[in-house]
Every structure is written in structure tokens, then in C-alpha cells.
Amino acid sequence: MSYLRALYKTYEEHEHQAGDIFKKETKDKKEIEYTLLPISHTTQTAHIEMLITLDGTLYDAKVIEKINTILPFTESSGSRAGKNYVSHMLQDKLMYVAGDYVAYTQEEDKLDAHQFYLDQLGEWCDSPYSHPHVQAIYEYVKKGTLIQDLVERSILHVTEAGLLRSKWDTKQDGDKPLIFQMLAGAQESAFIRFNVHVPGEVTDPVWNNKDIYNAYSQFYNTKLQESDICYVTGEKLPVTVRHPNKLRNSGDKAKLISANDSSGFTYRGRFKDSFEAANISYDVSQKAHNALKWLIERQGKQVDGRIFLVWGSKNPDIPYVADDLSSEVFIDFNNILAQRDAMLTKKADAKTLLAEQHSQIINGIKKNMNIQEHDDEKVYILTLDAATPGRLAVLYYRDLDIKEYFDKLLNWHKDCSWRHTRKKNEAWVQFFGSPSFYTIAHTAYGPRPSDKVVKGVMERMLPCILDGRKIPIDIVRSAIVRASNPQFYDQTWEWEQVLGVACSLVKKHYYDKDEEVYTVALDTANPERDYLFGRLLAVADVLERNALGKEENRPTNALRYMNAFSRHPARTWSTIQRNLQPYQMKLREKGIYYTKLIDEIGAQMDINDFTDAPLTGKYLLGYYSQRQALYSKKEKKEEE
């Protein structure tokens, strides 16, 4: 019940925004709308809009693009399925709103659907909570000529026998009418939404009118009868056993709470009925589910149907736990590098500097969101997925004080920090920090893993930040293997990104084992076998690359033999060094510098360590740092 209580409180905190239409831009630059639904309302994709005058006369009608429409609903209509013909309250499909539906389809078994709709809507109109616009719509649908009116306006189309056409043959009948372009199936599935035309006045549409929202919510509240103790609030309130669906999208049938299997094993054997297992009030259910739907549409990360969600009780805009910091604050990479290079002789100071840099970034995020250190706000982390089309499960849930959350975030980015390159605003930028879970998944199982693999990696990585668990060793090993095989990648930048991520994971892995902390800056005093072998490989790579020049873009021998080198370093190094001789001769004096460096690194290695025992991921750290140091030195010389 904890996650329901969190969602309920979130709705209470933002209830003043219920019914407001928000817009956001997707990755493909499309603009979508979303809203925090009012109580007793849901959304549905509409295909036809009908404009009614206040006296109940049809003013206009048109086919519209697939647009989500907010509409009032009941507990029964929200869970209708099969031949359970229970209508929504105001906007609905043809079979409910059209009194002449049977005349145009000959579907006699749906005769009662429209009458149910009329009786239900009439009860609202006769109550103290009616609204003039709702009354106008009721007066129109009572006439029972809806399909006839749409046929006369060439919006719906009929056969020679006067029945609704189920399909359109472009070869025989020409171009498809708009209604067939909007519908995946027959015209009978069209969803109708109503609006009211008031001459000379500008009014809110019926589906976005807060007065109508409130009127219906108050009316429906009078229909709720049975009360009991709510397990979430502890108060005696009207309860419900039918909970909303459409949480992840408008077509989602999976429910978060459901107990309709009275003959199965959902609760039988432990409880007498479903109320003993989970008794939730209608108000809590509506608010919690509407808040969840709003948060998913607003900021949820969805991978293969799995939802990853982080939000604050007061401020929803909490940075997602799995993102890299470059998406929040641009880091002055050159300034950081200059400070770091100036402190190479003091490793403890370099570590402190890194922590301070990430602290500044976290503080910048807090400032942007107006979050105070002493704030009592909570942060909630929720992962959802559907095991079956009808059941949505909570896979992970945690709630933390906001200070604790940011502390865990800071520790993760500090411990897993490495130098990364990302494309931002059509430009390549560099930053120090941890990679996102999405990038880790593509590194370990890429370069183009399935969404099923990605969501599995993201789920397994969450506890590494929030619960302090170690990174799963199979993910670390897989990243090392892929970073050791540059030939896997068509583009050099893809491998460079994988190499950076692998270094982050290796660094974090050995940091968790309480071993020496590694940094991007080259540690020339590090005597570890694997680190030294990595340095040797980097020198060989840079030497040959300089000899080849910019004109020749083929892989160096060091990269070609990288995988073999990680498995049999001593034997493979002999091959690489033998192949270096012509390039050393070509570089002449420059080649002497690299040769001396190889000798210096080799002199640091114990003779007993120069064996064919496989290398650990530490060799990648030595390779990366040595190569970066050589390229940085070259850039400085060119600037001088």
C-alpha cells in the first residue's frame, strides 16, 4: 500500500492542476498533450466531433485526427469488456450514443446499449449537478438520428442497402474518405465526442471544462453506496473493487489492482473475499491511478512496456536515477581537466576535487528545481511491468528523503565517474560522470540490443545506486569483452563510447572491492600488472597511429590484437612489438620517445608478471589513461 499512499499524496499536492492540459515535445520533435485527470474521468481516442446548439440541434460535425479526449465514466464502464455493453456517461462509441445504430447495422443484440446510455445521462441531467451543455447534448441524442445526420453530411458512408459500410475498396470506390483513414476497423468502431456551440461566446470545450468535471464528480459521488475502512487513509469511505486501467497508454488494459478471480487462487485460502486482501476507497483509487497515469505521461521512461519512474512528493521534476549528469548540467570539461592535471601528484586531492565537482552539479540541479536541503520532501522510485495483458505488477518501489536520494546519486556519479563523450545539440561534448543505464545496456549487450535486454539491465542496475549493491559481474564482464573488440563496431565513436562506459564499470567494480581508486588521469606510479600492460598497448596504438597519419584510417595492430592481448598479453605483446618496428623507423626521432616510454613501462613490471595469464578489466583503465595522456601532450605541443 506504500506506493498507493505516495501516489495519493502526490495527487493531493497537485489537485489544483487537475484538468489542465500540458504539452511536451518528444524525441522525434512531436508535441503531445497530457493531463492530470479529474476524479471519475478517463481518456479515449475520438474520431468524430459533433457540435450541438444549446437547444439540442446539430450545428456541425467533422472527422478529427486521433485525439485523446477526457470524458466522464463509471466504475462499470471503465472495466467493460466483451458483451458487457455499459456506456460511458457522455462521450462514447456509435453503438451507445446513436439511437439509430441498430437500423444501420442490424445488430439487434446491441439494442439496449443506447437505452442504457440515455437512462444514465438523463439521470445526471435531472440531478442538481447538471450543466447546460450536458443538457444540450442529452436533448440531441434523444432524437435518435445521429448516424442519419452523419450520413447526410458524408461523414459516415452506407451501402446500397442503407447499412454502414464495413470497409472501403479504393480500386472500386476511389480514394478513402477521412473516416476510413482514421479508423483501423469498420465505421461501427468510431468514437464520438460532443461539444456545444454558443453563438457569440467563447467557451471551453466540453472535454476541457472544469465546471463540467466538478459537476460530474459531485454527481457520481452520490452514486457511491457501500463504505468501509480504506487501507490507505484509515478512514471509512465509499470503497471500490473496480480500478482504472489505461495507465501506460490509452489502449492499455493492464490493471495495477484487480481481484475478480473469486474461483481461482488470487486470494482464496487466505482471505474470505477480496476486501480482506485490499480494501481501497474509490477516492484513493481514482487519485492514485490518475496521479500515476499523469506521471507516466509526464516523465516516465518506458522500455518494452516496462515503466521506470522517479518523482518527488511536492516537486515531480526529480532527475531520474539512471541518467548521466550531462543531460542536466553542462560541465566545463576543459576547466575540470586543467584542475585535475594540476593535482596529479596528490591522488587524495584529485578524488576530493571530483567529489566537489559533482556536488556542484547536484547543487545546480537542486537550485534549478528550487529544492532546499532541509526540505521534508520525499522521492519515490517505482518500476512497473505487465506480466499478462490484464495485470500490471510493481517490480521495484523505494521511497527516500530527498537529501538521502541526492546523496546516493552523488556517490554513484563520484564512484563511477569517468570521462565520456556525448552528442548534445548537434555537438560533441565531454563530461566526467557515470553513464546512464541505457548506455550501460548498449555497452554490455550492444551495440543494438533488444528492448527486452535493455529493460532487464535497467532493472538490475537500480539497486546498485539506491541499495548500494555491486554492479552485476556479468554486466561488467560483458562490457570488458566488447571494449576489447573494436572490430565489433562500424563507427570509431561507438567503440570510444563503449570504452568509456567499460572503464566506468571497471572502476566502480574495483572501488566496491575496497581497492585503489582509479582516475582518468594517468598514474605513472601504479605498479599493477594489468594496468601496466594496458599502458603498453596504448603506447603501441598511439605510435602506429601517428606513423600512419590522418590519410590512412585503418585500425592499428594494437587494436586488431586487442582481444588476443587481453587473453594472452605476453605472447601477443611480442607480436605487436615486432610489428611496430617499421613505424618506429618511419617516425625517427619521434619514434625514439615512444620506444623509451615502452622501456620505462616495461621496467616497472615485475619479471614474474610478464606472463600469458589473462588480464582483468584494469588493463582498460591503463590503456585509456595512457592514451589520453599522450594525445593531450600532443595537443599542447601543437598549441604552442
Buried (B, 14 or more C-beta within 10 A) or exposed (E): EEBBBBBBBBBEBBBEEBBEEEEEEEEEEEEEEBBBBBBBBBBBBBBBBBBBBBEBEBBEBEBBEEBBBBBBBBBBBBBBEEEEBBBBBBBBBBBBBBBBBBBBBEEEEBEEBBEBBBEBBEEBBEBEBBBEBBBBBBBBBEBBBBBBBBBEEEBBBBEEEEEBBEEBEEEEEEEBBBBBEBBEEBBBEBBBBBBBBEEEEEEBBBBBBEEBBBBBBBBBBEBBEEEEEBBBBEEEBBBBBBBBBBBBEBEBBBBBBBBEEEEEEBBEEEEEEBBEBBBBBBBBBBBBBBBBBBBBBBBBBBBEBBBBBBBBBBBBBBBBBBBBBBBBBBBEBEEBBEBBEEBBEEBEBBBEBBBEBBBEBBBBBBEEBEBEEEBEBBBBBBBBBBEEEEBBEEBBBBBBEBBEBBEBBBBBBBBBBBBBBBEEEEEEBBBBBBBBBBBBBBBBBBBEBEEEBBBBBBBBBBBBBBEEEEBBEEBBBBBBBBBBBBEBBEEEEBBBBBBBBBBBBBBBBBBBEEEEBBBBBBBEEBEBBBBBBBBBBBBBBBBBBBBBEEEEEEBBBBBBBBBBBBEBBEEBBEBBBEBBEEBBEBBEEBBEBBBEBBEEBBEBBEEEBBEEEEBBBBBBBBBBBBBBBBEBEEEEEEEE
